[in-house]
Amino acid sequence: MTEDTQRQLEAFALDTSTLHLADGSRLQIVSVERVVPGKRLVCRGVWNNQHVYVKIFVGEEAWRY
């Protein structure tokens, strides 16, 4: 993971590139592809040994998704 990716994650209060999901699996963030300030991150990552794109919703409206 690059320093730029780490800074972008920290801006969204994510202090690690590994997210532990509710089902017990883990998502490893490889890079941040797009940032929508105050709303979401679009990231490239690895989940269950598959390369994926994932949207991480943040902020007051995140519960809707």
N, C-alpha and C positions, 0 to 999 in steps of 0.2 A: 504494500500500500504506500502511496506517495504521501509526502508531507501535505500537499494540497488537499488530498482526500481526507487526511486526518483532521485538518483545520475545518473542512466543511462538516464533518461529522460532529466535531466539538461545538460548532455553531448551533447545532440542533441538540445539544446536551447529550450526545452519544460519545462516551469516553472510550469505546472499544469498537473494533471492526467486526466483532462476533456478536450476533444477537441470538439469545436463547428464546425460542418460540414456545407458545403455549402447549404445543403437542410434544414437547421434549426434544425436538430437533434443533439444529443450529443453522444459522445463515451467516456465511462469511462474506462480508462486503469487500469487493475487490476495488471498485472505483465508484465515484459519484458522477453520474452522467448529466443530471439536471437538478437544479435547485429552484423551487418555487418558495420564496421567502415566507416564513410563517405558516406554510401549508404542507409541503411535502418534499421529499428527496426521491429521485429516481436513481437507483443504483444497479450496477452489475455485480453479481455475486455467485456463490456456490452454495447450493442447498441439496442435501441428499446426493452428493456427488454429481449434480447436474448444474450446468451453467444457466443462470436465470437473470432476468431483470425483475426488480422489485420496486414497488412504490412504498415508501414509509411516510405515513401521514402523521403530522404533528399539529399542535395547537388546539384551540378550543373546539374546533369542528372535527377533529380526528375520530372521535367516537362514531361518527356516521359511517365510516368506512371499515 
